Amino acid sequence: MTTRRSIPDADAMEALGARLAGLLAAGDLVVLDGPLGAGKTTLTRGLGAALGARGAVTSPTFVLAREHPTASGVPLVHVDAYRLATGRELDDLDLDYDGAIVVVEWGTGKLDGVADSWIDIAISRETSDDSRDVTITGHGPRWAQLDAALAA
């Protein structure tokens, strides 16, 4: 299922992340894609805030992956796969895909075979203002009703 949204600013991007957080559980994978400055980390910051993540949710560019404990006990793992060429390199990070909520920036095409279900979020920012177009696609049985869940 695919849904498209126009997001007017960074606050609305964080709010979208918070909305998604209410749908996520251990074992869920979210893949974010979009150009530099599109709002991938901003969306993840909203997820982290709603999950009660400990520590600042910032871009993990220089550490590749950062794990944030959350209020529920299910960690939020935030990954930056920008400098990784293949899924094999991502696999070397030994991420706990089953026991955490894993968000991978720049992960498109690098996660083949990792999960049966995941959410792809493509963000484009083609205007000079702060607005973005977001396309959210659910893959697999877990996300077959993603449109309905986002609308609720």
DSSP file (Angstrom, degrees, kcal/mol; ACC not computed):
  #  RESIDUE AA STRUCTURE BP1 BP2  ACC     N-H-->O    O-->H-N    N-H-->O    O-->H-N    TCO  KAPPA ALPHA  PHI   PSI    X-CA   Y-CA   Z-CA
    1    1 A M              0   0    0      0, 0.0   137,-2.8     0, 0.0     2,-0.4   0.000 360.0 360.0 360.0 140.7    0.0    0.0    0.0
    2    2 A T  E     -A  137   0A   0    135,-0.2     2,-0.4     2,-0.0   135,-0.2  -0.975 360.0-178.3-126.7 137.3    1.2    3.5   -0.8
    3    3 A T  E     -A  136   0A   0    133,-2.7   133,-3.2    -2,-0.4     2,-0.4  -0.986  11.2-153.3-130.9 145.2    0.2    6.8    0.6
    4    4 A R  E     +A  135   0A   0     -2,-0.4     2,-0.3   131,-0.2   131,-0.2  -0.936  14.4 178.9-120.0 142.0    1.4   10.3   -0.4
    5    5 A R  E     -A  134   0A   0    129,-2.7   129,-3.2    -2,-0.4     2,-0.6  -0.991  26.6-135.2-140.5 147.7    1.5   13.4    1.7
    6    6 A S  E     -A  133   0A   0     -2,-0.3   127,-0.2   127,-0.2   125,-0.0  -0.922  22.1-161.0 -99.5 125.1    2.6   16.9    1.4
    7    7 A I  E     -A  132   0A   0    125,-3.2   125,-2.8    -2,-0.6     6,-0.1  -0.933   4.1-160.5-111.2 117.2    4.5   18.0    4.5
    8    8 A P        -     0   0    0      0, 0.0     2,-0.3     0, 0.0   122,-0.2   0.775  62.3 -13.3 -74.4 -26.8    4.6   21.8    4.9
    9    9 A D  S  > S-     0   0    0    122,-0.1     4,-1.7     1,-0.1     3,-0.2  -0.942  76.5 -80.1-162.8 179.3    7.6   22.1    7.3
   10   10 A A  H  > S+     0   0    0     -2,-0.3     4,-2.4     1,-0.2     5,-0.2   0.855 121.8  56.4 -62.9 -37.0   10.0   20.4    9.8
   11   11 A D  H  > S+     0   0    0      1,-0.2     4,-2.1     2,-0.2    -1,-0.2   0.906 108.2  47.9 -62.0 -40.5    7.5   20.4   12.6
   12   12 A A  H  > S+     0   0    0      2,-0.2     4,-2.0     1,-0.2    -1,-0.2   0.829 108.8  54.6 -69.1 -31.5    5.0   18.5   10.4
   13   13 A M  H  X S+     0   0    0     -4,-1.7     4,-2.0     2,-0.2    -2,-0.2   0.919 109.2  47.4 -66.9 -43.3    7.8   16.1    9.5
   14   14 A E  H  X S+     0   0    0     -4,-2.4     4,-2.2     1,-0.2    -2,-0.2   0.899 110.2  53.4 -62.0 -39.8    8.4   15.4   13.2
   15   15 A A  H  X S+     0   0    0     -4,-2.1     4,-2.2     2,-0.2    -2,-0.2   0.873 105.9  52.8 -64.0 -37.4    4.7   15.0   13.7
   16   16 A L  H  X S+     0   0    0     -4,-2.0     4,-2.4     2,-0.2    -1,-0.2   0.913 108.4  50.9 -62.9 -42.0    4.6   12.4   10.9
   17   17 A G  H  X S+     0   0    0     -4,-2.0     4,-2.0     1,-0.2    -2,-0.2   0.908 109.4  50.2 -59.8 -42.6    7.4   10.5   12.7
   18   18 A A  H  X S+     0   0    0     -4,-2.2     4,-1.0     2,-0.2    -1,-0.2   0.890 109.4  51.5 -63.3 -39.6    5.4   10.6   16.0
   19   19 A R  H >< S+     0   0    0     -4,-2.2     3,-0.5     1,-0.2     4,-0.3   0.918 110.4  48.2 -63.5 -43.8    2.4    9.3   14.2
   20   20 A L  H >X S+     0   0    0     -4,-2.4     3,-2.1     1,-0.2     4,-0.8   0.858 100.8  66.4 -64.0 -35.4    4.4    6.4   12.7
   21   21 A A  H >< S+     0   0    0     -4,-2.0     3,-0.8     1,-0.3    -1,-0.2   0.848  92.6  61.0 -56.4 -35.2    5.9    5.6   16.1
   22   22 A G  T << S+     0   0    0     -4,-1.0    -1,-0.3    -3,-0.5    -2,-0.2   0.649 106.6  46.8 -67.1 -14.4    2.4    4.6   17.3
   23   23 A L  T <4 S+     0   0    0     -3,-2.1    -1,-0.2    -4,-0.3    -2,-0.2   0.582  96.0  94.2 -99.2 -14.2    2.4    1.9   14.7
   24   24 A L    <<  +     0   0    0     -3,-0.8     2,-0.3    -4,-0.8    77,-0.1  -0.496  42.5 166.1 -93.3 151.3    5.8    0.4   15.3
   25   25 A A    >   -     0   0    0     -2,-0.2     3,-2.0    75,-0.1    75,-0.1  -0.893  50.6 -54.2-146.1 173.1    7.0   -2.5   17.4
   26   26 A A  T 3  S+     0   0    0     -2,-0.3    75,-0.2     1,-0.3    73,-0.2  -0.271 123.5  30.9 -52.6 136.1   10.1   -4.6   17.9
   27   27 A G  T 3  S+     0   0    0     73,-2.2     2,-0.3     1,-0.3    -1,-0.3   0.346  87.8 131.5  93.9  -4.7   11.1   -6.2   14.6
   28   28 A D    <   -     0   0    0     -3,-2.0    74,-2.5    72,-0.2     2,-0.4  -0.609  40.1-158.4 -85.9 143.7    9.9   -3.3   12.5
   29   29 A L  E     -b  102   0A   0     88,-0.3    90,-2.2    -2,-0.3     2,-0.4  -0.977   7.1-171.3-123.4 130.4   12.1   -1.8    9.8
   30   30 A V  E     -bc 103 119A   0     72,-2.8    74,-2.9    -2,-0.4     2,-0.5  -0.991   6.8-160.8-122.8 126.0   11.7    1.7    8.3
   31   31 A V  E     -bc 104 120A   0     88,-3.3    90,-3.0    -2,-0.4     2,-0.4  -0.934   7.8-163.7-110.8 123.9   13.8    2.7    5.2
   32   32 A L  E     +bc 105 121A   0     72,-2.7    74,-1.9    -2,-0.5    75,-0.9  -0.876  10.4 175.4-109.9 137.6   14.2    6.4    4.5
   33   33 A D  E     + c   0 122A   0     88,-2.5    90,-3.0    -2,-0.4    72,-0.0  -0.995  21.3 105.2-141.0 147.7   15.3    7.8    1.3
   34   34 A G        -     0   0    0     -2,-0.3    90,-0.2    88,-0.2     3,-0.1  -0.806  64.1 -66.9 158.7 164.1   15.7   11.4    0.0
   35   35 A P  S >  S-     0   0    0      0, 0.0     3,-2.0     0, 0.0     5,-0.3  -0.122  70.1 -68.8 -68.3 168.1   18.4   14.0   -0.8
   36   36 A L  T 3  S+     0   0    0      1,-0.3     0, 0.0     2,-0.1     0, 0.0  -0.330 125.1  19.5 -53.6 135.1   20.5   15.7    1.8
   37   37 A G  T 3  S+     0   0    0     -3,-0.1    -1,-0.3     1,-0.0     0, 0.0   0.545  86.0 123.2  80.5   7.2   18.3   18.0    3.9
   38   38 A A  S <  S-     0   0    0     -3,-2.0    -2,-0.1    85,-0.1    86,-0.1   0.823  86.4 -98.2 -72.4 -30.5   15.1   16.3    2.9
   39   39 A G  S  > S+     0   0    0     -4,-0.3     4,-2.5    -5,-0.1     5,-0.2   0.569  78.2 133.7 123.2  16.1   14.0   15.5    6.5
   40   40 A K  H  > S+     0   0    0     -5,-0.3     4,-1.9     1,-0.2     5,-0.1   0.944  83.1  39.5 -62.0 -49.1   15.0   11.9    7.1
   41   41 A T  H  > S+     0   0    0      2,-0.2     4,-2.5     1,-0.2    -1,-0.2   0.851 112.8  57.2 -70.3 -33.7   16.6   12.7   10.5
   42   42 A T  H  > S+     0   0    0      2,-0.2     4,-1.7     1,-0.2    -2,-0.2   0.920 107.8  47.4 -61.8 -43.9   13.8   15.1   11.3
   43   43 A L  H  X S+     0   0    0     -4,-2.5     4,-2.0     1,-0.2    -2,-0.2   0.917 112.2  50.0 -62.4 -43.1   11.3   12.3   10.8
   44   44 A T  H  X S+     0   0    0     -4,-1.9     4,-2.9     1,-0.2    -2,-0.2   0.857 105.3  57.3 -65.1 -34.8   13.4   10.0   13.0
   45   45 A R  H  X S+     0   0    0     -4,-2.5     4,-2.4     2,-0.2    -1,-0.2   0.901 106.6  49.4 -61.2 -40.7   13.6   12.7   15.7
   46   46 A G  H  X S+     0   0    0     -4,-1.7     4,-2.2     2,-0.2    -2,-0.2   0.899 110.4  50.4 -64.2 -41.3    9.8   12.7   15.8
   47   47 A L  H  X S+     0   0    0     -4,-2.0     4,-2.0     1,-0.2    -2,-0.2   0.951 111.6  48.4 -58.0 -50.2    9.8    8.9   16.1
   48   48 A G  H  X>S+     0   0    0     -4,-2.9     5,-3.1     1,-0.2     4,-0.7   0.894 109.9  50.8 -60.3 -42.7   12.3    9.0   18.9
   49   49 A A  H ><5S+     0   0    0     -4,-2.4     3,-0.8     1,-0.2    -1,-0.2   0.926 112.1  46.8 -61.9 -44.5   10.4   11.7   20.8
   50   50 A A  H 3<5S+     0   0    0     -4,-2.2    -1,-0.2     1,-0.2    -2,-0.2   0.815 112.9  49.7 -68.6 -29.9    7.1    9.7   20.6
   51   51 A L  H 3<5S-     0   0    0     -4,-2.0    20,-1.4    -5,-0.2    21,-0.6   0.543 114.1-116.7 -83.5  -7.1    8.9    6.5   21.6
   52   52 A G  T <<5 -     0   0    0     -3,-0.8    -3,-0.2    -4,-0.7    -2,-0.1   0.866  45.1-172.0  72.4  36.9   10.5    8.2   24.6
   53   53 A A      < -     0   0    0     -5,-3.1     2,-0.4    17,-0.2    17,-0.3  -0.366  19.4-127.4 -65.9 138.5   14.0    7.6   23.2
   54   54 A R  S    S+     0   0    0     15,-3.1    -1,-0.1    -2,-0.1    -5,-0.0  -0.693  72.5  20.1 -86.1 138.1   16.9    8.5   25.6
   55   55 A G  S    S-     0   0    0     -2,-0.4     2,-0.3    13,-0.1    13,-0.0   0.053 103.5 -54.2  88.2 159.6   19.5   10.9   24.1
   56   56 A A        -     0   0    0      1,-0.1     2,-1.0    -8,-0.0    -2,-0.1  -0.521  46.7-135.5 -72.1 132.1   19.3   13.3   21.2
   57   57 A V        +     0   0    0     -2,-0.3     2,-0.3    -4,-0.1   -12,-0.1  -0.805  45.4 153.0 -89.2 105.5   18.3   11.7   18.0
   58   58 A T        -     0   0    0     -2,-1.0     8,-0.1    20,-0.1    20,-0.0  -0.769  54.4 -66.9-126.9 170.9   20.7   13.2   15.5
   59   59 A S        -     0   0    0     -2,-0.3     3,-0.4     1,-0.1     4,-0.1  -0.401  36.4-150.9 -61.6 129.7   22.2   12.0   12.2
   60   60 A P    >>  +     0   0    0      0, 0.0     4,-2.3     0, 0.0     3,-1.1   0.077  54.6 128.8 -88.3  26.7   24.3    9.0   12.7
   61   61 A T  T 34 S+     0   0    0      1,-0.3    22,-0.1     2,-0.2    19,-0.0   0.849  74.9  38.5 -50.8 -43.6   26.5    9.9    9.7
   62   62 A F  T 34 S+     0   0    0     -3,-0.4    -1,-0.3     1,-0.2    -3,-0.0   0.572 125.6  36.1 -91.4  -8.3   29.8    9.6   11.6
   63   63 A V  T <4 S-     0   0    0     -3,-1.1     2,-2.1    -4,-0.1    -2,-0.2   0.453  90.8-143.2-117.1  -5.5   29.0    6.6   13.7
   64   64 A L  S  < S+     0   0    0     -4,-2.3    16,-3.1    15,-0.0     2,-0.4  -0.214  78.6  31.0  69.8 -44.8   26.8    4.7   11.1
   65   65 A A  E     -D   79   0A   0     -2,-2.1     2,-0.4    14,-0.2    14,-0.2  -0.997  61.6-173.4-145.5 138.9   24.4    3.4   13.7
   66   66 A R  E     -D   78   0A   0     12,-2.4    12,-2.9    -2,-0.4     2,-0.5  -0.998  13.3-149.6-132.7 130.5   23.2    4.7   17.0
   67   67 A E  E     -D   77   0A   0     -2,-0.4    10,-0.2    10,-0.2    -2,-0.0  -0.879  10.3-166.7-103.6 128.8   21.0    2.8   19.5
   68   68 A H  E     -D   76   0A   0      8,-3.1     8,-2.7    -2,-0.5   -13,-0.1  -0.958  17.1-135.9-114.2 117.9   18.5    4.8   21.7
   69   69 A P        -     0   0    0      0, 0.0   -15,-3.1     0, 0.0     2,-0.3  -0.433  28.6-155.0 -62.6 148.0   16.9    3.0   24.6
   70   70 A T    >   -     0   0    0    -17,-0.3     3,-1.1    -2,-0.1   -18,-0.2  -0.781  29.3-103.1-124.6 169.6   13.2    3.9   24.8
   71   71 A A  T 3  S+     0   0    0    -20,-1.4   -19,-0.1    -2,-0.3   -18,-0.1   0.806 120.2  52.4 -60.4 -31.9   10.5    4.1   27.4
   72   72 A S  T 3  S-     0   0    0    -21,-0.6    -1,-0.3     2,-0.2   -20,-0.1   0.625 113.3-115.5 -81.3 -12.7    9.0    0.8   26.2
   73   73 A G  S <  S+     0   0    0     -3,-1.1    -2,-0.1     1,-0.3    -1,-0.0   0.293  83.4 116.5  92.6 -10.2   12.3   -1.1   26.4
   74   74 A V        -     0   0    0    -23,-0.1    -1,-0.3    -5,-0.1    -2,-0.2  -0.837  66.0-131.4 -91.1 113.0   12.4   -1.6   22.6
   75   75 A P        -     0   0    0      0, 0.0    26,-2.7     0, 0.0     2,-0.6  -0.261   3.9-134.2 -67.4 150.8   15.4    0.2   21.4
   76   76 A L  E     -De  68 101A   0     -8,-2.7    -8,-3.1    24,-0.2     2,-0.6  -0.930  19.9-161.5 -99.0 118.5   15.3    2.6   18.4
   77   77 A V  E     -De  67 102A   0     24,-3.0    26,-3.1    -2,-0.6     2,-0.6  -0.919   3.3-165.1-105.9 119.9   18.3    1.9   16.1
   78   78 A H  E     -De  66 103A   0    -12,-2.9   -12,-2.4    -2,-0.6     2,-0.4  -0.921  10.0-173.4-111.1 118.5   19.0    4.7   13.8
   79   79 A V  E     -De  65 104A   0     24,-3.2    26,-3.1    -2,-0.6     2,-0.6  -0.888  20.5-156.8-118.9 141.1   21.3    3.9   10.9
   80   80 A D  E     + e   0 105A   0    -16,-3.1     3,-0.3    -2,-0.4    26,-0.2  -0.947  14.9 174.0-113.9 107.3   23.0    6.0    8.2
   81   81 A A    >   +     0   0    0     24,-2.7     3,-1.4    -2,-0.6    25,-0.1   0.207  44.1 113.5 -97.2  15.0   23.8    3.7    5.2
   82   82 A Y  T 3  S+     0   0    0      1,-0.3    -1,-0.2    23,-0.1    24,-0.1   0.891  81.7  40.0 -55.0 -45.4   25.0    6.6    3.0
   83   83 A R  T 3  S+     0   0    0     -3,-0.3     2,-0.4   -22,-0.1    -1,-0.3   0.441  96.1  98.0 -87.2   1.0   28.6    5.5    2.9
   84   84 A L    <   -     0   0    0     -3,-1.4     3,-0.1     1,-0.1    -3,-0.0  -0.763  54.5-165.1 -93.2 133.3   27.8    1.8    2.6
   85   85 A A        +     0   0    0     -2,-0.4     2,-0.3     1,-0.1    -1,-0.1   0.802  66.6  16.6 -86.7 -30.5   27.8    0.3   -0.9
   86   86 A T  S  > S-     0   0    0      1,-0.1     4,-1.4    24,-0.1     3,-0.3  -0.881  74.9-107.1-140.5 167.0   26.0   -2.9   -0.3
   87   87 A G  H  > S+     0   0    0     -2,-0.3     4,-2.7    22,-0.3     5,-0.2   0.789 115.0  66.1 -63.6 -28.8   23.7   -4.8    2.1
   88   88 A R  H  > S+     0   0    0      2,-0.2     4,-1.3     1,-0.2    -1,-0.2   0.910 101.1  48.2 -61.2 -41.8   26.7   -6.9    3.0
   89   89 A E  H  4 S+     0   0    0     -3,-0.3     4,-0.3     1,-0.2    -1,-0.2   0.887 111.4  50.2 -65.5 -37.6   28.4   -3.9    4.6
   90   90 A L  H >< S+     0   0    0     -4,-1.4     3,-1.6     1,-0.2     5,-0.3   0.887 106.0  56.4 -65.1 -39.1   25.2   -3.1    6.4
   91   91 A D  H >< S+     0   0    0     -4,-2.7     3,-1.9     1,-0.3    -1,-0.2   0.811  94.0  68.6 -62.1 -30.5   25.1   -6.7    7.7
   92   92 A D  T 3< S+     0   0    0     -4,-1.3    -1,-0.3     1,-0.3    -2,-0.2   0.693  85.6  69.4 -62.8 -18.3   28.5   -6.1    9.2
   93   93 A L  T <  S-     0   0    0     -3,-1.6    -1,-0.3    -4,-0.3    -2,-0.2   0.638  97.6-140.9 -75.3 -12.7   26.9   -3.7   11.7
   94   94 A D    <   -     0   0    0     -3,-1.9     2,-0.1    -4,-0.2    -3,-0.1   0.927  28.0-170.5  54.0  53.0   25.2   -6.8   13.3
   95   95 A L        -     0   0    0     -5,-0.3     2,-1.3    -4,-0.1     3,-0.2  -0.434  27.9-123.2 -75.5 147.8   21.9   -4.9   13.9
   96   96 A D     >  +     0   0    0      1,-0.2     4,-0.8    -2,-0.1   -69,-0.2  -0.685  38.0 169.1 -90.8  82.7   19.2   -6.5   16.0
   97   97 A Y  T  4 S+     0   0    0     -2,-1.3     5,-0.2     1,-0.2    -1,-0.2   0.789  74.6  47.8 -67.1 -27.6   16.4   -6.4   13.4
   98   98 A D  T  4 S+     0   0    0     -3,-0.2    -1,-0.2     1,-0.2   -70,-0.1   0.819 116.3  38.9 -83.8 -31.6   14.1   -8.6   15.5
   99   99 A G  T  4 S+     0   0    0    -73,-0.2     2,-0.3   -72,-0.1    -2,-0.2   0.389 114.5  46.7-102.6   4.0   14.5   -6.9   18.9
  100  100 A A  S  < S-     0   0    0     -4,-0.8   -73,-2.2   -26,-0.2     2,-0.7  -0.864  80.4-108.8-136.7 167.1   14.5   -3.3   17.9
  101  101 A I  E     - e   0  76A   0    -26,-2.7   -24,-3.0    -2,-0.3     2,-0.5  -0.932  44.0-159.1 -93.8 117.6   12.8   -0.7   15.7
  102  102 A V  E     -be  29  77A   0    -74,-2.5   -72,-2.8    -2,-0.7     2,-0.5  -0.891  14.4-173.0-110.4 124.9   15.3   -0.1   13.0
  103  103 A V  E     -be  30  78A   0    -26,-3.1   -24,-3.2    -2,-0.5     2,-0.6  -0.972   6.9-167.5-115.7 121.7   15.3    3.1   10.9
  104  104 A V  E >   -be  31  79A   0    -74,-2.9   -72,-2.7    -2,-0.5     3,-0.9  -0.927   6.9-156.0-117.5 111.7   17.8    3.1    8.0
  105  105 A E  E 3  S+be  32  80A   0    -26,-3.1   -24,-2.7    -2,-0.6   -72,-0.2  -0.643  85.2  11.4 -78.5 141.5   18.5    6.3    6.2
  106  106 A W  T 3  S+     0   0    0    -74,-1.9    -1,-0.2    -2,-0.3   -73,-0.2   0.794  91.0 131.8  63.0  30.4   19.8    5.8    2.6
  107  107 A G    X   +     0   0    0    -75,-0.9     3,-2.5    -3,-0.9     4,-0.4   0.506  19.3 129.6 -93.5  -4.4   18.9    2.1    2.9
  108  108 A T  T 3  S+     0   0    0    -76,-0.3   -76,-0.0     1,-0.3    12,-0.0  -0.283  84.4   5.2 -57.0 126.9   17.0    1.7   -0.4
  109  109 A G  T 3  S+     0   0    0      1,-0.1   -22,-0.3   -23,-0.0    -1,-0.3   0.441 113.8  86.2  81.5   0.0   18.3   -1.3   -2.2
  110  110 A K  S <  S+     0   0    0     -3,-2.5   -20,-0.2   -24,-0.1    -2,-0.2   0.359  77.6  60.5-111.9   3.9   20.7   -2.3    0.6
  111  111 A L    >>  +     0   0    0     -4,-0.4     3,-2.2   -21,-0.1     4,-0.5   0.099  62.9 153.8-122.2  22.5   18.3   -4.4    2.7
  112  112 A D  T 34 S+     0   0    0      1,-0.3    -4,-0.0    -3,-0.2   -25,-0.0  -0.294  75.5   6.5 -57.0 129.7   17.3   -7.2    0.4
  113  113 A G  T 34 S+     0   0    0      2,-0.3    -1,-0.3     1,-0.1     3,-0.1   0.422  97.7 108.7  80.8  -1.4   16.3  -10.3    2.4
  114  114 A V  T <4 S+     0   0    0     -3,-2.2     2,-0.3     1,-0.2    -2,-0.1   0.879  85.3  10.7 -75.0 -37.9   16.5   -8.6    5.8
  115  115 A A     <  -     0   0    0     -4,-0.5    -2,-0.3     1,-0.1    -1,-0.2  -0.976  52.3-142.8-143.5 152.3   12.7   -8.5    6.5
  116  116 A D  S    S+     0   0    0     -2,-0.3     2,-0.4     1,-0.2    -1,-0.1   0.727  97.1  30.2 -81.4 -24.7    9.5   -9.9    5.1
  117  117 A S  S    S+     0   0    0     23,-0.2   -88,-0.3    24,-0.1     2,-0.3  -0.993  71.0 146.3-136.5 141.0    7.8   -6.6    5.9
  118  118 A W  E     - F   0 139A   0     21,-1.5    21,-2.9    -2,-0.4     2,-0.5  -0.974  39.5-115.2-161.9 168.9    9.0   -3.0    6.0
  119  119 A I  E     -cF  30 138A   0    -90,-2.2   -88,-3.3    -2,-0.3     2,-0.5  -0.964  20.5-157.9-114.5 127.6    8.0    0.6    5.4
  120  120 A D  E     -cF  31 137A   0     17,-3.0    17,-2.9    -2,-0.5     2,-0.5  -0.897   7.6-171.0 -99.7 132.2    9.7    2.6    2.7
  121  121 A I  E     -cF  32 136A   0    -90,-3.0   -88,-2.5    -2,-0.5     2,-0.5  -0.955   0.7-169.7-126.0 112.8    9.5    6.4    3.1
  122  122 A A  E     -cF  33 135A   0     13,-2.7    13,-2.7    -2,-0.5     2,-0.5  -0.891   5.9-166.6-103.2 126.5   10.7    8.5    0.1
  123  123 A I  E     - F   0 134A   0    -90,-3.0     2,-0.4    -2,-0.5    11,-0.2  -0.948   5.2-174.8-117.0 128.0   11.1   12.2    0.8
  124  124 A S  E     - F   0 133A   0      9,-2.7     9,-2.6    -2,-0.5     2,-0.4  -0.961   9.8-174.3-122.2 144.5   11.5   14.8   -2.0
  125  125 A R        +     0   0    0     -2,-0.4     7,-0.1     7,-0.2    -2,-0.0  -0.787  22.1 151.4-136.9  88.2   12.1   18.5   -1.4
  126  126 A E        +     0   0    0     -2,-0.4     2,-0.2     5,-0.0    -1,-0.1   0.439  49.3  76.7-104.4  -1.0   12.0   20.2   -4.8
  127  127 A T  S    S-     0   0    0      4,-0.4     0, 0.0     2,-0.1     0, 0.0  -0.636  81.3-119.8-107.9 168.2   10.9   23.6   -3.8
  128  128 A S  S    S+     0   0    0     -2,-0.2    -1,-0.1     2,-0.0     2,-0.0   0.594  92.8  74.9 -82.2 -10.2   12.7   26.5   -2.2
  129  129 A D  S    S-     0   0    0      1,-0.1    -2,-0.1     2,-0.0  -120,-0.1  -0.122 102.0 -93.4 -87.9-166.2   10.4   26.6    0.8
  130  130 A D  S    S+     0   0    0   -122,-0.2     2,-0.1     2,-0.0    -1,-0.1   0.383  83.4 117.6 -91.8   3.7   10.3   24.1    3.6
  131  131 A S        -     0   0    0   -122,-0.1    -4,-0.4  -125,-0.0     2,-0.3  -0.343  41.2-170.3 -77.9 155.3    7.7   21.8    2.1
  132  132 A R  E     -A    7   0A   0   -125,-2.8  -125,-3.2    -7,-0.1     2,-0.5  -0.967  20.9-133.7-138.2 153.2    8.3   18.1    1.2
  133  133 A D  E     -AF   6 124A   0     -9,-2.6    -9,-2.7    -2,-0.3     2,-0.5  -0.951  26.6-164.4-106.0 130.0    6.4   15.4   -0.6
  134  134 A V  E     -AF   5 123A   0   -129,-3.2  -129,-2.7    -2,-0.5     2,-0.5  -0.959  10.5-166.9-121.4 129.4    6.5   12.1    1.2
  135  135 A T  E     -AF   4 122A   0    -13,-2.7   -13,-2.7    -2,-0.5     2,-0.5  -0.972   8.3-167.3-114.9 121.5    5.6    8.7   -0.3
  136  136 A I  E     -AF   3 121A   0   -133,-3.2  -133,-2.7    -2,-0.5     2,-0.5  -0.941   6.3-177.2-113.9 122.8    5.0    6.0    2.3
  137  137 A T  E     -AF   2 120A   0    -17,-2.9   -17,-3.0    -2,-0.5     2,-0.4  -0.978  13.6-151.2-125.2 125.5    4.9    2.4    1.0
  138  138 A G  E     - F   0 119A   0   -137,-2.8     2,-0.4    -2,-0.5   -19,-0.2  -0.787  13.3-163.7 -92.9 136.5    4.2   -0.6    3.1
  139  139 A H  E     + F   0 118A   0    -21,-2.9   -21,-1.5    -2,-0.4     4,-0.4  -0.952  46.6   7.3-120.7 139.5    5.7   -4.0    2.0
  140  140 A G  S >  S-     0   0    0     -2,-0.4     3,-0.8   -23,-0.2   -23,-0.2  -0.054  99.5 -54.9  85.3 175.2    4.8   -7.4    3.2
  141  141 A P  G >  S+     0   0    0      0, 0.0     3,-1.2     0, 0.0     4,-0.3   0.819 126.3  61.5 -63.3 -34.3    2.0   -8.8    5.4
  142  142 A R  G 3  S+     0   0    0      1,-0.3     3,-0.3    -3,-0.2    -2,-0.1   0.847 114.2  34.9 -61.2 -33.6    2.7   -6.6    8.4
  143  143 A W  G X  S+     0   0    0     -3,-0.8     3,-1.6    -4,-0.4    -1,-0.3   0.097  77.7 115.6-112.3  21.4    2.0   -3.4    6.4
  144  144 A A  T <  S+     0   0    0     -3,-1.2     3,-0.2     1,-0.3    -1,-0.2   0.795  88.4  38.0 -60.0 -28.9   -0.8   -4.6    4.1
  145  145 A Q  T 3> S+     0   0    0     -3,-0.3     4,-2.1    -4,-0.3    -1,-0.3  -0.081  76.4 127.3-112.7  32.2   -3.1   -2.1    5.8
  146  146 A L  H <> S+     0   0    0     -3,-1.6     4,-2.5     1,-0.2     5,-0.2   0.883  70.2  56.7 -58.9 -41.4   -0.7    0.7    6.3
  147  147 A D  H  > S+     0   0    0      1,-0.2     4,-1.7    -4,-0.2    -1,-0.2   0.928 110.0  44.9 -56.2 -46.8   -3.0    3.3    4.6
  148  148 A A  H  > S+     0   0    0      1,-0.2     4,-1.5     2,-0.2    -1,-0.2   0.893 112.0  52.2 -65.4 -39.9   -5.8    2.5    7.0
  149  149 A A  H  < S+     0   0    0     -4,-2.1    -1,-0.2     1,-0.2    -2,-0.2   0.890 110.9  47.1 -65.3 -39.2   -3.4    2.6   10.0
  150  150 A L  H  < S+     0   0    0     -4,-2.5    -1,-0.2     1,-0.2    -2,-0.2   0.821 111.8  51.3 -70.6 -30.8   -2.1    6.0    9.0
  151  151 A A  H  <        0   0    0     -4,-1.7    -1,-0.2    -5,-0.2    -2,-0.2   0.757 360.0 360.0 -77.6 -24.6   -5.6    7.4    8.5
  152  152 A A     <        0   0    0     -4,-1.5    -1,-0.2    -5,-0.1    -2,-0.1   0.494 360.0 360.0 -67.9 360.0   -6.9    6.2   11.9
